[in-house]
C-alpha cells in the first residue's frame, strides 16, 4: 500500500474526495478541514494499492492539485486492516508490476542531475577501474562498478523517451556526456601521474589481460550483455521488489570501458583507446534501447491490464467524480 497526503484548496476538497472514493484500491480516507497552513487548505489522507495509484495520481494532476496545493506519496511498510486487504484485492494487476510514472520521473530526475557529488563518484569509479584494467584485477573492476553512478542518466534518457519528457532527456544527456568527459580527463591525468611514479606502464597495458581484455574488444556479446543489463536495470527501478545491487551490473560495460580508453590514451595506445570507446558507445546504445523498450512494454502491458478491468468512474461519458456508490 501507498499513503497519499493531499493538500488542496477548500473549494476543491469535495472533488478530491469524490475522486478518491471512486478509485479502485483506496482505503482509510480521512479529511481534515482547514488543517493545512502553507499552502492553506484542507488535508486529505488515504491509502491506495500500488497497482491503482497511477490512476489516482493522474486524476489529482488533472484536477490541478499539484499547482494549487501538494501531493505526497509514501510507502507503507505494514498495514493491519481488512479494508486494506480488500482494496488490494480489488485493484487490477500486481503491485510488483505497477509502474508509477511520477515516482520514476522523480527518481531519475534526482539521479540524472549533473552535480559535484555525481562527478566525484563517476571520477572515483573510473580511477578505480583504471587500476583494475592495468593490473588485470577483476575485483577492482567490480569495485568500480559498485561506485559508478552513470545508470541514473541512462535511466533518465529511457524514461524521457518512453513518457516522453524533453527536459528530463536534455538533463540526463548533459549529465552523461559532461560527466564522462570530465571523469575521463581526470583519469588521463591520474594515469600520467601513476606512470610518472612507476605504477602504470604501457607494458602492463599491452599484456594479454585475460580478465579485462573484453573491455576494449567490442563484439555482439557486448551488445547482448548491454541489452540484458538495460532490461535488468530498468526493472530494478520500476519494480516494488527491486534489489539494491542490480545497478552494479550496469556499470560492467560503461565505467571500465571509459577508464581503459583514458589509460590507453595516456600511454599512446590509440588503437586500444578507440576499441574501448567503441565498447562504451555500443553499450550505452544497447542499455538505452533495452531500457526504453522495457518501459514501453511495461506501459503497454499495464494499460492492457487496466483495459480488461475498467476502474470505477471511467466509463464512457462520465467524469471520475460523477460515480455514485449503489
C-alpha angles and dihedrals in degrees: 000000000000125000117223123200113191126187110194138163112269092246091058097045095093091053091050092049093049090049092052092046091049094050121095115236099031127128143160097040113189128180121196109186115216093358096126120081105172103060094015117233145079127318118229119189129186143150121234134185110254092236090057098041097090091062092050094046091049090052092051090051091050088053089055095240095142088057098047100028137353142276121204127184126199133178115245110217096192133015122176102194135120088208090056091050090051092049092052091048091051095049114095120244130004126301092230090058097047118111116206102200094191090053092045093049092049093048094049090044090060095042095046099051115115104237139151090256092051091050091046094052093045092048093048091048091053094048090051089049090048090059089046096053093046092049093037086232115159092192092062090047090055089048090054090048090055093050099044114104097189097111089074094070091039090054089046091056091049092050092047092051094047097045096023114240115161095188092052090048092052093046093048094046091050092050091048098047099037092041095054092042093054094041092049092049091051090047091052089054090046090052092051089052093048090048090050092054091046099250097110124046139167088240091064092045092049093052119107094257098192093189097053109020090102087074094075099031106077117195140148091283088061090055093047091051090048091052092049091046091050092052093047094047093049092049089050089058098046101037122088087217099053121146122233094229097052090093090060090073090060096063095056090085101036119036096040092048092050091047093050090050091053094047093045091051091052092057095041094252092141096163091057091043091055092047090053091048090052089050091051095049094043092052094046090053090048094049094047093045093048094042093050093047090048092054093046091050091049089048092051094045092048091048088052091051092053091042091058091050111033118212116243113268094024099097118127115288096010130111114228090242094051097074117111123202112244 
